[in-house]
Amino acid sequence: MALIACGELAAAVNMAAAKDRAPAQAVPTAFEMQLYYADRTWNWADGAAYFAQDRRLRAWTAKPDSTSIAEGR
């Protein structure tokens, strides 16, 4: 009888701890990241970047003495 009561107490403690815990955050998949960022543009003071629907990233920056362009997949 004592063993059953001990088991019930342990279950109650575990349930209370589970309620206090925040839900686990799922890590997004590569596909989900592509859906989120596709067809988006980022602008900054001296350049910009664009993540196209075809999953290609194009970025460029220009300063008085130099210009840089990058393209990746």
CHARMM-style PDB file with segment names, atoms N, HN, CA, C and O in Angstrom:
ATOM      1  N   MET     1       0.823  -1.186   0.000  1.00  0.00      PROA
ATOM      2  CA  MET     1       0.000   0.000   0.000  1.00  0.00      PROA
ATOM      3  C   MET     1       0.872   1.256   0.000  1.00  0.00      PROA
ATOM      4  O   MET     1       0.582   2.224  -0.703  1.00  0.00      PROA
ATOM      5  N   ALA     2       1.938   1.229   0.794  1.00  0.00      PROA
ATOM      6  HN  ALA     2       2.173   0.443   1.365  1.00  0.00      PROA
ATOM      7  CA  ALA     2       2.831   2.387   0.870  1.00  0.00      PROA
ATOM      8  C   ALA     2       3.517   2.632  -0.462  1.00  0.00      PROA
ATOM      9  O   ALA     2       3.788   3.775  -0.832  1.00  0.00      PROA
ATOM     10  N   LEU     3       3.796   1.546  -1.182  1.00  0.00      PROA
ATOM     11  HN  LEU     3       3.576   0.618  -0.882  1.00  0.00      PROA
ATOM     12  CA  LEU     3       4.452   1.664  -2.481  1.00  0.00      PROA
ATOM     13  C   LEU     3       3.541   2.363  -3.488  1.00  0.00      PROA
ATOM     14  O   LEU     3       4.013   3.178  -4.281  1.00  0.00      PROA
ATOM     15  N   ILE     4       2.263   2.060  -3.466  1.00  0.00      PROA
ATOM     16  HN  ILE     4       1.880   1.398  -2.822  1.00  0.00      PROA
ATOM     17  CA  ILE     4       1.299   2.708  -4.363  1.00  0.00      PROA
ATOM     18  C   ILE     4       1.198   4.192  -4.038  1.00  0.00      PROA
ATOM     19  O   ILE     4       1.184   5.023  -4.947  1.00  0.00      PROA
ATOM     20  N   ALA     5       1.128   4.533  -2.765  1.00  0.00      PROA
ATOM     21  HN  ALA     5       1.139   3.858  -2.027  1.00  0.00      PROA
ATOM     22  CA  ALA     5       1.046   5.939  -2.355  1.00  0.00      PROA
ATOM     23  C   ALA     5       2.300   6.692  -2.766  1.00  0.00      PROA
ATOM     24  O   ALA     5       2.227   7.850  -3.178  1.00  0.00      PROA
ATOM     25  N   CYS     6       3.442   6.041  -2.658  1.00  0.00      PROA
ATOM     26  HN  CYS     6       3.502   5.101  -2.324  1.00  0.00      PROA
ATOM     27  CA  CYS     6       4.710   6.671  -3.047  1.00  0.00      PROA
ATOM     28  C   CYS     6       4.723   6.935  -4.555  1.00  0.00      PROA
ATOM     29  O   CYS     6       5.182   7.985  -5.003  1.00  0.00      PROA
ATOM     30  N   GLY     7       4.217   5.975  -5.332  1.00  0.00      PROA
ATOM     31  HN  GLY     7       3.844   5.121  -4.968  1.00  0.00      PROA
ATOM     32  CA  GLY     7       4.149   6.143  -6.782  1.00  0.00      PROA
ATOM     33  C   GLY     7       3.209   7.264  -7.179  1.00  0.00      PROA
ATOM     34  O   GLY     7       3.507   8.029  -8.095  1.00  0.00      PROA
ATOM     35  N   GLU     8       2.076   7.370  -6.499  1.00  0.00      PROA
ATOM     36  HN  GLU     8       1.833   6.749  -5.754  1.00  0.00      PROA
ATOM     37  CA  GLU     8       1.123   8.445  -6.780  1.00  0.00      PROA
ATOM     38  C   GLU     8       1.717   9.804  -6.444  1.00  0.00      PROA
ATOM     39  O   GLU     8       1.498  10.780  -7.162  1.00  0.00      PROA
ATOM     40  N   LEU     9       2.465   9.865  -5.354  1.00  0.00      PROA
ATOM     41  HN  LEU     9       2.643   9.072  -4.770  1.00  0.00      PROA
ATOM     42  CA  LEU     9       3.111  11.116  -4.961  1.00  0.00      PROA
ATOM     43  C   LEU     9       4.150  11.532  -5.998  1.00  0.00      PROA
ATOM     44  O   LEU     9       4.240  12.707  -6.354  1.00  0.00      PROA
ATOM     45  N   ALA    10       4.930  10.576  -6.480  1.00  0.00      PROA
ATOM     46  HN  ALA    10       4.858   9.621  -6.191  1.00  0.00      PROA
ATOM     47  CA  ALA    10       5.945  10.879  -7.492  1.00  0.00      PROA
ATOM     48  C   ALA    10       5.287  11.371  -8.779  1.00  0.00      PROA
ATOM     49  O   ALA    10       5.788  12.303  -9.408  1.00  0.00      PROA
ATOM     50  N   ALA    11       4.181  10.763  -9.173  1.00  0.00      PROA
ATOM     51  HN  ALA    11       3.775  10.006  -8.662  1.00  0.00      PROA
ATOM     52  CA  ALA    11       3.470  11.191 -10.380  1.00  0.00      PROA
ATOM     53  C   ALA    11       2.941  12.604 -10.224  1.00  0.00      PROA
ATOM     54  O   ALA    11       3.008  13.401 -11.160  1.00  0.00      PROA
ATOM     55  N   ALA    12       2.412  12.923  -9.042  1.00  0.00      PROA
ATOM     56  HN  ALA    12       2.357  12.276  -8.282  1.00  0.00      PROA
ATOM     57  CA  ALA    12       1.887  14.268  -8.796  1.00  0.00      PROA
ATOM     58  C   ALA    12       3.003  15.308  -8.846  1.00  0.00      PROA
ATOM     59  O   ALA    12       2.811  16.402  -9.377  1.00  0.00      PROA
ATOM     60  N   VAL    13       4.157  14.972  -8.302  1.00  0.00      PROA
ATOM     61  HN  VAL    13       4.312  14.083  -7.871  1.00  0.00      PROA
ATOM     62  CA  VAL    13       5.297  15.901  -8.328  1.00  0.00      PROA
ATOM     63  C   VAL    13       5.762  16.122  -9.763  1.00  0.00      PROA
ATOM     64  O   VAL    13       6.048  17.257 -10.146  1.00  0.00      PROA
ATOM     65  N   ASN    14       5.844  15.058 -10.563  1.00  0.00      PROA
ATOM     66  HN  ASN    14       5.612  14.136 -10.252  1.00  0.00      PROA
ATOM     67  CA  ASN    14       6.259  15.187 -11.962  1.00  0.00      PROA
ATOM     68  C   ASN    14       5.268  16.013 -12.768  1.00  0.00      PROA
ATOM     69  O   ASN    14       5.676  16.811 -13.612  1.00  0.00      PROA
ATOM     70  N   MET    15       3.983  15.837 -12.523  1.00  0.00      PROA
ATOM     71  HN  MET    15       3.653  15.189 -11.837  1.00  0.00      PROA
ATOM     72  CA  MET    15       2.974  16.611 -13.242  1.00  0.00      PROA
ATOM     73  C   MET    15       3.066  18.089 -12.886  1.00  0.00      PROA
ATOM     74  O   MET    15       2.918  18.944 -13.758  1.00  0.00      PROA
ATOM     75  N   ALA    16       3.305  18.396 -11.626  1.00  0.00      PROA
ATOM     76  HN  ALA    16       3.425  17.701 -10.917  1.00  0.00      PROA
ATOM     77  CA  ALA    16       3.437  19.792 -11.201  1.00  0.00      PROA
ATOM     78  C   ALA    16       4.670  20.422 -11.828  1.00  0.00      PROA
ATOM     79  O   ALA    16       4.628  21.579 -12.246  1.00  0.00      PROA
ATOM     80  N   ALA    17       5.760  19.683 -11.899  1.00  0.00      PROA
ATOM     81  HN  ALA    17       5.794  18.743 -11.559  1.00  0.00      PROA
ATOM     82  CA  ALA    17       6.985  20.208 -12.508  1.00  0.00      PROA
ATOM     83  C   ALA    17       6.786  20.443 -13.999  1.00  0.00      PROA
ATOM     84  O   ALA    17       7.303  21.418 -14.546  1.00  0.00      PROA
ATOM     85  N   ALA    18       6.046  19.565 -14.660  1.00  0.00      PROA
ATOM     86  HN  ALA    18       5.627  18.773 -14.217  1.00  0.00      PROA
ATOM     87  CA  ALA    18       5.796  19.721 -16.093  1.00  0.00      PROA
ATOM     88  C   ALA    18       4.961  20.961 -16.376  1.00  0.00      PROA
ATOM     89  O   ALA    18       5.154  21.606 -17.407  1.00  0.00      PROA
ATOM     90  N   LYS    19       4.041  21.309 -15.489  1.00  0.00      PROA
ATOM     91  HN  LYS    19       3.884  20.785 -14.652  1.00  0.00      PROA
ATOM     92  CA  LYS    19       3.216  22.501 -15.686  1.00  0.00      PROA
ATOM     93  C   LYS    19       4.038  23.778 -15.566  1.00  0.00      PROA
ATOM     94  O   LYS    19       3.744  24.771 -16.232  1.00  0.00      PROA
ATOM     95  N   ASP    20       5.074  23.758 -14.717  1.00  0.00      PROA
ATOM     96  HN  ASP    20       5.313  22.952 -14.176  1.00  0.00      PROA
ATOM     97  CA  ASP    20       5.911  24.943 -14.510  1.00  0.00      PROA
ATOM     98  C   ASP    20       6.906  25.155 -15.645  1.00  0.00      PROA
ATOM     99  O   ASP    20       7.386  26.272 -15.842  1.00  0.00      PROA
ATOM    100  N   ARG    21       7.212  24.134 -16.371  1.00  0.00      PROA
ATOM    101  HN  ARG    21       6.823  23.227 -16.211  1.00  0.00      PROA
ATOM    102  CA  ARG    21       8.199  24.198 -17.432  1.00  0.00      PROA
ATOM    103  C   ARG    21       7.609  24.832 -18.692  1.00  0.00      PROA
ATOM    104  O   ARG    21       6.464  24.562 -19.054  1.00  0.00      PROA
ATOM    105  N   ALA    22       8.390  25.667 -19.347  1.00  0.00      PROA
ATOM    106  HN  ALA    22       9.320  25.887 -19.053  1.00  0.00      PROA
ATOM    107  CA  ALA    22       7.953  26.245 -20.620  1.00  0.00      PROA
ATOM    108  C   ALA    22       8.008  25.157 -21.687  1.00  0.00      PROA
ATOM    109  O   ALA    22       8.833  24.248 -21.595  1.00  0.00      PROA
ATOM    110  N   PRO    23       7.144  25.234 -22.699  1.00  0.00      PROA
ATOM    111  CA  PRO    23       7.177  24.220 -23.754  1.00  0.00      PROA
ATOM    112  C   PRO    23       8.497  24.291 -24.526  1.00  0.00      PROA
ATOM    113  O   PRO    23       9.060  25.368 -24.722  1.00  0.00      PROA
ATOM    114  N   ALA    24       8.969  23.142 -24.952  1.00  0.00      PROA
ATOM    115  HN  ALA    24       8.512  22.267 -24.793  1.00  0.00      PROA
ATOM    116  CA  ALA    24      10.223  23.085 -25.708  1.00  0.00      PROA
ATOM    117  C   ALA    24      10.039  23.787 -27.048  1.00  0.00      PROA
ATOM    118  O   ALA    24       9.013  23.622 -27.709  1.00  0.00      PROA
ATOM    119  N   GLN    25      11.023  24.561 -27.438  1.00  0.00      PROA
ATOM    120  HN  GLN    25      11.856  24.695 -26.901  1.00  0.00      PROA
ATOM    121  CA  GLN    25      10.977  25.258 -28.717  1.00  0.00      PROA
ATOM    122  C   GLN    25      11.527  24.342 -29.808  1.00  0.00      PROA
ATOM    123  O   GLN    25      12.613  23.781 -29.658  1.00  0.00      PROA
ATOM    124  N   ALA    26      10.803  24.193 -30.874  1.00  0.00      PROA
ATOM    125  HN  ALA    26       9.921  24.648 -30.995  1.00  0.00      PROA
ATOM    126  CA  ALA    26      11.248  23.366 -31.985  1.00  0.00      PROA
ATOM    127  C   ALA    26      12.199  24.171 -32.866  1.00  0.00      PROA
ATOM    128  O   ALA    26      11.986  25.360 -33.106  1.00  0.00      PROA
ATOM    129  N   VAL    27      13.226  23.523 -33.331  1.00  0.00      PROA
ATOM    130  HN  VAL    27      13.399  22.557 -33.136  1.00  0.00      PROA
ATOM    131  CA  VAL    27      14.176  24.165 -34.234  1.00  0.00      PROA
ATOM    132  C   VAL    27      13.590  24.094 -35.637  1.00  0.00      PROA
ATOM    133  O   VAL    27      13.204  23.014 -36.085  1.00  0.00      PROA
ATOM    134  N   PRO    28      13.513  25.233 -36.349  1.00  0.00      PROA
ATOM    135  CA  PRO    28      12.937  25.197 -37.697  1.00  0.00      PROA
ATOM    136  C   PRO    28      13.820  24.400 -38.656  1.00  0.00      PROA
ATOM    137  O   PRO    28      15.046  24.406 -38.541  1.00  0.00      PROA
ATOM    138  N   THR    29      13.188  23.726 -39.585  1.00  0.00      PROA
ATOM    139  HN  THR    29      12.193  23.721 -39.678  1.00  0.00      PROA
ATOM    140  CA  THR    29      13.917  22.975 -40.602  1.00  0.00      PROA
ATOM    141  C   THR    29      14.434  23.940 -41.665  1.00  0.00      PROA
ATOM    142  O   THR    29      14.045  25.108 -41.692  1.00  0.00      PROA
ATOM    143  N   ALA    30      15.309  23.449 -42.537  1.00  0.00      PROA
ATOM    144  HN  ALA    30      15.625  22.501 -42.514  1.00  0.00      PROA
ATOM    145  CA  ALA    30      15.821  24.275 -43.633  1.00  0.00      PROA
ATOM    146  C   ALA    30      14.673  24.732 -44.533  1.00  0.00      PROA
ATOM    147  O   ALA    30      14.673  25.866 -45.011  1.00  0.00      PROA
ATOM    148  N   PHE    31      13.708  23.862 -44.760  1.00  0.00      PROA
ATOM    149  HN  PHE    31      13.709  22.940 -44.371  1.00  0.00      PROA
ATOM    150  CA  PHE    31      12.558  24.217 -45.586  1.00  0.00      PROA
ATOM    151  C   PHE    31      11.745  25.337 -44.946  1.00  0.00      PROA
ATOM    152  O   PHE    31      11.323  26.269 -45.629  1.00  0.00      PROA
ATOM    153  N   GLU    32      11.527  25.245 -43.636  1.00  0.00      PROA
ATOM    154  HN  GLU    32      11.870  24.487 -43.081  1.00  0.00      PROA
ATOM    155  CA  GLU    32      10.775  26.291 -42.936  1.00  0.00      PROA
ATOM    156  C   GLU    32      11.522  27.621 -42.962  1.00  0.00      PROA
ATOM    157  O   GLU    32      10.904  28.675 -43.108  1.00  0.00      PROA
ATOM    158  N   MET    33      12.834  27.580 -42.821  1.00  0.00      PROA
ATOM    159  HN  MET    33      13.336  26.724 -42.702  1.00  0.00      PROA
ATOM    160  CA  MET    33      13.632  28.810 -42.890  1.00  0.00      PROA
ATOM    161  C   MET    33      13.524  29.426 -44.283  1.00  0.00      PROA
ATOM    162  O   MET    33      13.409  30.645 -44.414  1.00  0.00      PROA
ATOM    163  N   GLN    34      13.560  28.596 -45.316  1.00  0.00      PROA
ATOM    164  HN  GLN    34      13.653  27.606 -45.209  1.00  0.00      PROA
ATOM    165  CA  GLN    34      13.442  29.094 -46.684  1.00  0.00      PROA
ATOM    166  C   GLN    34      12.080  29.745 -46.896  1.00  0.00      PROA
ATOM    167  O   GLN    34      11.990  30.791 -47.539  1.00  0.00      PROA
ATOM    168  N   LEU    35      11.023  29.142 -46.365  1.00  0.00      PROA
ATOM    169  HN  LEU    35      11.096  28.292 -45.842  1.00  0.00      PROA
ATOM    170  CA  LEU    35       9.690  29.739 -46.489  1.00  0.00      PROA
ATOM    171  C   LEU    35       9.623  31.091 -45.792  1.00  0.00      PROA
ATOM    172  O   LEU    35       8.989  32.024 -46.287  1.00  0.00      PROA
ATOM    173  N   TYR    36      10.276  31.189 -44.648  1.00  0.00      PROA
ATOM    174  HN  TYR    36      10.790  30.431 -44.246  1.00  0.00      PROA
ATOM    175  CA  TYR    36      10.241  32.428 -43.865  1.00  0.00      PROA
ATOM    176  C   TYR    36      11.020  33.553 -44.548  1.00  0.00      PROA
ATOM    177  O   TYR    36      10.542  34.686 -44.599  1.00  0.00      PROA
ATOM    178  N   TYR    37      12.209  33.258 -45.072  1.00  0.00      PROA
ATOM    179  HN  TYR    37      12.597  32.337 -45.030  1.00  0.00      PROA
ATOM    180  CA  TYR    37      13.080  34.302 -45.608  1.00  0.00      PROA
ATOM    181  C   TYR    37      12.945  34.534 -47.112  1.00  0.00      PROA
ATOM    182  O   TYR    37      13.435  35.547 -47.610  1.00  0.00      PROA
ATOM    183  N   ALA    38      12.301  33.635 -47.849  1.00  0.00      PROA
ATOM    184  HN  ALA    38      11.904  32.812 -47.444  1.00  0.00      PROA
ATOM    185  CA  ALA    38      12.209  33.765 -49.301  1.00  0.00      PROA
ATOM    186  C   ALA    38      11.515  35.060 -49.703  1.00  0.00      PROA
ATOM    187  O   ALA    38      10.535  35.483 -49.090  1.00  0.00      PROA
ATOM    188  N   ASP    39      12.048  35.668 -50.743  1.00  0.00      PROA
ATOM    189  HN  ASP    39      12.844  35.324 -51.242  1.00  0.00      PROA
ATOM    190  CA  ASP    39      11.497  36.901 -51.314  1.00  0.00      PROA
ATOM    191  C   ASP    39      11.544  38.062 -50.321  1.00  0.00      PROA
ATOM    192  O   ASP    39      10.620  38.874 -50.262  1.00  0.00      PROA
ATOM    193  N   ARG    40      12.626  38.134 -49.540  1.00  0.00      PROA
ATOM    194  HN  ARG    40      13.376  37.474 -49.588  1.00  0.00      PROA
ATOM    195  CA  ARG    40      12.809  39.221 -48.565  1.00  0.00      PROA
ATOM    196  C   ARG    40      14.053  40.020 -48.914  1.00  0.00      PROA
ATOM    197  O   ARG    40      15.019  39.490 -49.464  1.00  0.00      PROA
ATOM    198  N   THR    41      14.011  41.294 -48.586  1.00  0.00      PROA
ATOM    199  HN  THR    41      13.227  41.724 -48.140  1.00  0.00      PROA
ATOM    200  CA  THR    41      15.134  42.197 -48.817  1.00  0.00      PROA
ATOM    201  C   THR    41      15.534  42.850 -47.506  1.00  0.00      PROA
ATOM    202  O   THR    41      14.681  43.213 -46.697  1.00  0.00      PROA
ATOM    203  N   TRP    42      16.837  42.996 -47.299  1.00  0.00      PROA
ATOM    204  HN  TRP    42      17.531  42.701 -47.957  1.00  0.00      PROA
ATOM    205  CA  TRP    42      17.375  43.711 -46.148  1.00  0.00      PROA
ATOM    206  C   TRP    42      18.190  44.875 -46.674  1.00  0.00      PROA
ATOM    207  O   TRP    42      19.041  44.694 -47.544  1.00  0.00      PROA
ATOM    208  N   ASN    43      17.943  46.050 -46.163  1.00  0.00      PROA
ATOM    209  HN  ASN    43      17.251  46.197 -45.456  1.00  0.00      PROA
ATOM    210  CA  ASN    43      18.682  47.251 -46.562  1.00  0.00      PROA
ATOM    211  C   ASN    43      19.450  47.789 -45.371  1.00  0.00      PROA
ATOM    212  O   ASN    43      18.951  47.764 -44.245  1.00  0.00      PROA
ATOM    213  N   TRP    44      20.639  48.269 -45.605  1.00  0.00      PROA
ATOM    214  HN  TRP    44      21.044  48.289 -46.519  1.00  0.00      PROA
ATOM    215  CA  TRP    44      21.403  48.960 -44.578  1.00  0.00      PROA
ATOM    216  C   TRP    44      22.030  50.182 -45.206  1.00  0.00      PROA
ATOM    217  O   TRP    44      21.835  50.422 -46.398  1.00  0.00      PROA
ATOM    218  N   ALA    45      22.765  50.952 -44.456  1.00  0.00      PROA
ATOM    219  HN  ALA    45      22.923  50.757 -43.488  1.00  0.00      PROA
ATOM    220  CA  ALA    45      23.253  52.262 -44.900  1.00  0.00      PROA
ATOM    221  C   ALA    45      24.037  52.202 -46.206  1.00  0.00      PROA
ATOM    222  O   ALA    45      23.888  53.089 -47.046  1.00  0.00      PROA
ATOM    223  N   ASP    46      24.864  51.183 -46.398  1.00  0.00      PROA
ATOM    224  HN  ASP    46      24.985  50.462 -45.715  1.00  0.00      PROA
ATOM    225  CA  ASP    46      25.711  51.167 -47.595  1.00  0.00      PROA
ATOM    226  C   ASP    46      25.560  49.887 -48.413  1.00  0.00      PROA
ATOM    227  O   ASP    46      26.499  49.489 -49.102  1.00  0.00      PROA
ATOM    228  N   GLY    47      24.403  49.236 -48.351  1.00  0.00      PROA
ATOM    229  HN  GLY    47      23.640  49.559 -47.791  1.00  0.00      PROA
ATOM    230  CA  GLY    47      24.211  48.030 -49.145  1.00  0.00      PROA
ATOM    231  C   GLY    47      22.854  47.398 -48.916  1.00  0.00      PROA
ATOM    232  O   GLY    47      21.968  47.981 -48.291  1.00  0.00      PROA
ATOM    233  N   ALA    48      22.716  46.197 -49.437  1.00  0.00      PROA
ATOM    234  HN  ALA    48      23.436  45.723 -49.945  1.00  0.00      PROA
ATOM    235  CA  ALA    48      21.453  45.469 -49.310  1.00  0.00      PROA
ATOM    236  C   ALA    48      21.694  43.992 -49.589  1.00  0.00      PROA
ATOM    237  O   ALA    48      22.749  43.603 -50.091  1.00  0.00      PROA
ATOM    238  N   ALA    49      20.704  43.182 -49.257  1.00  0.00      PROA
ATOM    239  HN  ALA    49      19.847  43.499 -48.849  1.00  0.00      PROA
ATOM    240  CA  ALA    49      20.733  41.754 -49.557  1.00  0.00      PROA
ATOM    241  C   ALA    49      19.322  41.323 -49.920  1.00  0.00      PROA
ATOM    242  O   ALA    49      18.341  41.891 -49.441  1.00  0.00      PROA
ATOM    243  N   TYR    50      19.237  40.310 -50.776  1.00  0.00      PROA
ATOM    244  HN  TYR    50      20.035  39.849 -51.165  1.00  0.00      PROA
ATOM    245  CA  TYR    50      17.945  39.795 -51.217  1.00  0.00      PROA
ATOM    246  C   TYR    50      18.011  38.270 -51.236  1.00  0.00      PROA
ATOM    247  O   TYR    50      18.930  37.695 -51.820  1.00  0.00      PROA
ATOM    248  N   PHE    51      17.047  37.620 -50.603  1.00  0.00      PROA
ATOM    249  HN  PHE    51      16.301  38.087 -50.129  1.00  0.00      PROA
ATOM    250  CA  PHE    51      16.945  36.167 -50.615  1.00  0.00      PROA
ATOM    251  C   PHE    51      15.783  35.813 -51.532  1.00  0.00      PROA
ATOM    252  O   PHE    51      14.621  36.006 -51.174  1.00  0.00      PROA
ATOM    253  N   ALA    52      16.095  35.298 -52.708  1.00  0.00      PROA
ATOM    254  HN  ALA    52      17.039  35.141 -52.999  1.00  0.00      PROA
ATOM    255  CA  ALA    52      15.097  35.051 -53.749  1.00  0.00      PROA
ATOM    256  C   ALA    52      14.304  33.772 -53.496  1.00  0.00      PROA
ATOM    257  O   ALA    52      14.671  32.954 -52.652  1.00  0.00      PROA
ATOM    258  N   GLN    53      13.208  33.613 -54.244  1.00  0.00      PROA
ATOM    259  HN  GLN    53      12.910  34.278 -54.929  1.00  0.00      PROA
ATOM    260  CA  GLN    53      12.371  32.418 -54.155  1.00  0.00      PROA
ATOM    261  C   GLN    53      13.152  31.162 -54.548  1.00  0.00      PROA
ATOM    262  O   GLN    53      12.866  30.071 -54.053  1.00  0.00      PROA
ATOM    263  N   ASP    54      14.142  31.317 -55.442  1.00  0.00      PROA
ATOM    264  HN  ASP    54      14.374  32.203 -55.844  1.00  0.00      PROA
ATOM    265  CA  ASP    54      14.934  30.160 -55.886  1.00  0.00      PROA
ATOM    266  C   ASP    54      16.066  29.812 -54.919  1.00  0.00      PROA
ATOM    267  O   ASP    54      16.969  29.055 -55.272  1.00  0.00      PROA
ATOM    268  N   ARG    55      16.024  30.361 -53.698  1.00  0.00      PROA
ATOM    269  HN  ARG    55      15.290  30.976 -53.411  1.00  0.00      PROA
ATOM    270  CA  ARG    55      16.962  30.098 -52.606  1.00  0.00      PROA
ATOM    271  C   ARG    55      18.347  30.688 -52.847  1.00  0.00      PROA
ATOM    272  O   ARG    55      19.310  30.238 -52.227  1.00  0.00      PROA
ATOM    273  N   ARG    56      18.477  31.658 -53.709  1.00  0.00      PROA
ATOM    274  HN  ARG    56      17.694  32.023 -54.213  1.00  0.00      PROA
ATOM    275  CA  ARG    56      19.763  32.328 -53.922  1.00  0.00      PROA
ATOM    276  C   ARG    56      19.795  33.622 -53.120  1.00  0.00      PROA
ATOM    277  O   ARG    56      18.825  34.379 -53.091  1.00  0.00      PROA
ATOM    278  N   LEU    57      20.916  33.854 -52.481  1.00  0.00      PROA
ATOM    279  HN  LEU    57      21.704  33.239 -52.505  1.00  0.00      PROA
ATOM    280  CA  LEU    57      21.119  35.086 -51.722  1.00  0.00      PROA
ATOM    281  C   LEU    57      22.036  35.989 -52.529  1.00  0.00      PROA
ATOM    282  O   LEU    57      23.112  35.570 -52.956  1.00  0.00      PROA
ATOM    283  N   ARG    58      21.616  37.208 -52.733  1.00  0.00      PROA
ATOM    284  HN  ARG    58      20.742  37.548 -52.386  1.00  0.00      PROA
ATOM    285  CA  ARG    58      22.434  38.207 -53.424  1.00  0.00      PROA
ATOM    286  C   ARG    58      22.620  39.383 -52.476  1.00  0.00      PROA
ATOM    287  O   ARG    58      21.657  39.882 -51.893  1.00  0.00      PROA
ATOM    288  N   ALA    59      23.865  39.821 -52.327  1.00  0.00      PROA
ATOM    289  HN  ALA    59      24.647  39.416 -52.800  1.00  0.00      PROA
ATOM    290  CA  ALA    59      24.153  40.941 -51.429  1.00  0.00      PROA
ATOM    291  C   ALA    59      25.170  41.858 -52.085  1.00  0.00      PROA
ATOM    292  O   ALA    59      26.018  41.417 -52.861  1.00  0.00      PROA
ATOM    293  N   TRP    60      25.073  43.127 -51.765  1.00  0.00      PROA
ATOM    294  HN  TRP    60      24.384  43.485 -51.135  1.00  0.00      PROA
ATOM    295  CA  TRP    60      26.033  44.092 -52.287  1.00  0.00      PROA
ATOM    296  C   TRP    60      26.212  45.208 -51.282  1.00  0.00      PROA
ATOM    297  O   TRP    60      25.326  45.512 -50.483  1.00  0.00      PROA
ATOM    298  N   THR    61      27.368  45.798 -51.347  1.00  0.00      PROA
ATOM    299  HN  THR    61      28.088  45.551 -51.996  1.00  0.00      PROA
ATOM    300  CA  THR    61      27.687  46.924 -50.486  1.00  0.00      PROA
ATOM    301  C   THR    61      28.599  47.860 -51.262  1.00  0.00      PROA
ATOM    302  O   THR    61      29.392  47.413 -52.091  1.00  0.00      PROA
ATOM    303  N   ALA    62      28.492  49.131 -51.003  1.00  0.00      PROA
ATOM    304  HN  ALA    62      27.848  49.494 -50.329  1.00  0.00      PROA
ATOM    305  CA  ALA    62      29.319  50.115 -51.698  1.00  0.00      PROA
ATOM    306  C   ALA    62      29.765  51.182 -50.717  1.00  0.00      PROA
ATOM    307  O   ALA    62      28.955  51.788 -50.016  1.00  0.00      PROA
ATOM    308  N   LYS    63      31.061  51.397 -50.682  1.00  0.00      PROA
ATOM    309  HN  LYS    63      31.719  50.905 -51.252  1.00  0.00      PROA
ATOM    310  CA  LYS    63      31.657  52.466 -49.888  1.00  0.00      PROA
ATOM    311  C   LYS    63      32.443  53.334 -50.851  1.00  0.00      PROA
ATOM    312  O   LYS    63      32.676  52.925 -51.988  1.00  0.00      PROA
ATOM    313  N   PRO    64      32.852  54.503 -50.437  1.00  0.00      PROA
ATOM    314  CA  PRO    64      33.562  55.386 -51.368  1.00  0.00      PROA
ATOM    315  C   PRO    64      34.770  54.735 -52.060  1.00  0.00      PROA
ATOM    316  O   PRO    64      35.044  55.030 -53.224  1.00  0.00      PROA
ATOM    317  N   ASP    65      35.484  53.863 -51.362  1.00  0.00      PROA
ATOM    318  HN  ASP    65      35.261  53.624 -50.417  1.00  0.00      PROA
ATOM    319  CA  ASP    65      36.690  53.273 -51.952  1.00  0.00      PROA
ATOM    320  C   ASP    65      36.521  51.840 -52.436  1.00  0.00      PROA
ATOM    321  O   ASP    65      37.434  51.290 -53.053  1.00  0.00      PROA
ATOM    322  N   SER    66      35.372  51.222 -52.170  1.00  0.00      PROA
ATOM    323  HN  SER    66      34.630  51.668 -51.669  1.00  0.00      PROA
ATOM    324  CA  SER    66      35.231  49.819 -52.572  1.00  0.00      PROA
ATOM    325  C   SER    66      33.767  49.439 -52.760  1.00  0.00      PROA
ATOM    326  O   SER    66      32.859  50.010 -52.155  1.00  0.00      PROA
ATOM    327  N   THR    67      33.587  48.456 -53.620  1.00  0.00      PROA
ATOM    328  HN  THR    67      34.325  47.993 -54.111  1.00  0.00      PROA
ATOM    329  CA  THR    67      32.266  47.884 -53.856  1.00  0.00      PROA
ATOM    330  C   THR    67      32.400  46.372 -53.779  1.00  0.00      PROA
ATOM    331  O   THR    67      33.357  45.806 -54.307  1.00  0.00      PROA
ATOM    332  N   SER    68      31.457  45.719 -53.130  1.00  0.00      PROA
ATOM    333  HN  SER    68      30.679  46.179 -52.701  1.00  0.00      PROA
ATOM    334  CA  SER    68      31.484  44.258 -53.021  1.00  0.00      PROA
ATOM    335  C   SER    68      30.131  43.696 -53.413  1.00  0.00      PROA
ATOM    336  O   SER    68      29.083  44.251 -53.083  1.00  0.00      PROA
ATOM    337  N   ILE    69      30.180  42.584 -54.125  1.00  0.00      PROA
ATOM    338  HN  ILE    69      31.031  42.134 -54.394  1.00  0.00      PROA
ATOM    339  CA  ILE    69      28.968  41.880 -54.532  1.00  0.00      PROA
ATOM    340  C   ILE    69      29.161  40.412 -54.177  1.00  0.00      PROA
ATOM    341  O   ILE    69      30.238  39.855 -54.389  1.00  0.00      PROA
ATOM    342  N   ALA    70      28.121  39.787 -53.640  1.00  0.00      PROA
ATOM    343  HN  ALA    70      27.246  40.239 -53.469  1.00  0.00      PROA
ATOM    344  CA  ALA    70      28.190  38.366 -53.299  1.00  0.00      PROA
ATOM    345  C   ALA    70      26.916  37.681 -53.748  1.00  0.00      PROA
ATOM    346  O   ALA    70      25.829  38.256 -53.702  1.00  0.00      PROA
ATOM    347  N   GLU    71      27.072  36.450 -54.179  1.00  0.00      PROA
ATOM    348  HN  GLU    71      27.956  35.983 -54.216  1.00  0.00      PROA
ATOM    349  CA  GLU    71      25.918  35.659 -54.579  1.00  0.00      PROA
ATOM    350  C   GLU    71      26.157  34.243 -54.090  1.00  0.00      PROA
ATOM    351  O   GLU    71      27.245  33.694 -54.267  1.00  0.00      PROA
ATOM    352  N   GLY    72      25.160  33.661 -53.485  1.00  0.00      PROA
ATOM    353  HN  GLY    72      24.277  34.107 -53.341  1.00  0.00      PROA
ATOM    354  CA  GLY    72      25.335  32.313 -52.955  1.00  0.00      PROA
ATOM    355  C   GLY    72      24.071  31.512 -53.001  1.00  0.00      PROA
ATOM    356  O   GLY    72      22.985  32.020 -53.278  1.00  0.00      PROA
ATOM    357  N   ARG    73      24.240  30.265 -52.727  1.00  0.00      PROA
ATOM    358  HN  ARG    73      25.123  29.852 -52.502  1.00  0.00      PROA
ATOM    359  CA  ARG    73      23.100  29.357 -52.708  1.00  0.00      PROA
ATOM    360  C   ARG    73      23.178  28.506 -51.492  1.00  0.00      PROA
ATOM    361  OT1 ARG    73      22.311  27.660 -51.273  1.00  0.00      PROA
TER     362      ARG     73
END
